Amino acid sequence: MVNNEFKPNQVTVDVVIRSLCSVKRVDYVVLLVMEFSLKHSKPDIFTYNFLVKSLCKSRILNSVYSFIDEMKNIFNIKPDLITCTILIDNVCNAKNICEADRLVGMLKKCGLKPDAFMYDTIMKGYCTLSKGIQAFRIYK
């Protein structure tokens, strides 16, 4: 596209990201997103969240956090409530409920308010660890 003087836009960026993630080329996608964001078009929040979810499946958590920080600091793409729910679901699935609690605490500092989906995700994490009392505390 670029060689034929067609400038990639958010739609083409989304298609490329989703296609490459579906064939597990996530490392290449990260490089491509950085290049597209610098030269052409930043991903929209839907594409960004899709990429974060794909990264959670294939990378360690610190690497995902680094990507999120880079996107925020360099391209001003900030995580939203859905991004945080994706992260919380990932750490709950890894049975790291302490990290989920830390992420919820960070939400409040960022001015985001947890919604029903996030609470459900956290309660599921507690239930997975057989901590029903804590899940009930979240429910209240």
JOHU-V395828 format. One record per run of one state. SS is the DSSP state (A for helix, B for strand, O for the rest). FROM is the first residue (numbers start at 0). LEN is the number of residues. If there is no record, write none. Layout:
ss = <SS SS>
from = <FROM FROM>
len = <LEN LEN>
This chain:
ss = <O A O A O A O A O A O A O A O A O>
from = <0 9 22 25 39 44 58 60 75 80 93 96 109 115 128 131 139>
len = <9 13 3 14 5 14 2 15 5 13 3 13 6 13 3 8 1>
